């Protein structure tokens, strides 16, 4: 499972870096939309544009950090005091939690965003306990 978690983390880093490239390319047009809304005085349009941008940027940032956490956890798995089955469950929690929370954040679907975050958090807590047990 070390390999699976590492490959997932690296692929996720690559994919979300491409998303960051997309966001960077769209940033200029986003600023123009904000400027146009400000000149028109349409606060609702301004907030809608700003909110969509911040949601996508936040999703991008969280997904990159979750991918890094997956790689770090993969590196410390050999020091964990868990059986193979627990390690498999840990990796599945981190992978599924990362995917679900990142995509739900991108589309701003709060129930799945919460579910994915809880799964990822359980994986992080398992990693902490496993690492402490292995000391």
Residue, then its C-alpha position, 0 to 999 in steps of 0.5 A: x500500500x506504500x506504493x499505491x499511496x505514494x503514486x496517488x499522492x504524486x499523481x494528485x500533485x501533478x493533476x492539481x498542479x495542472x488545475x493551478x495552471x488553469x487557474x493562473x491562466x484564468x486569473x486575468x479574465x477573473x480580475x477583469x470581471x471583478x473590475x467590470x462588476x465594481x464599475x457597474x456597482x453590481x455587488x451581487x455579480x462582484x461577490x459571485x465572481x469573487x466567491x467562485x474564484x476563492x472556492x476554486x483556489x481553496x480547493x486547489x490549495x487543499x488538494x495539493x496539501x492533501x496529496x503531500x500528506x499522502x506522500x508523507x504518510x506513505x513514507x512513515x508507514x514502515x514505522x507504524x505499528x499496524x497490521x497490514x489490514x489497518x495500513x490498507x484501511x488507512x490508505x483507502x481513507x486517505x485516498x478516498x477522503x482526498x478525492x471526495x473532499x477535493x472534488x466536492x470543494x471544487x463544486x462546492x457540495x458541502x455534504x460530500x466536502x464534509x464527508x471527505x474531510x472526515x474520512x481524511x481526518x480519520x486517516x490522519x488520526x490513524x497515521x498519528x496513532x500508528x506512528x506513535x505505536x511504532x516508536 
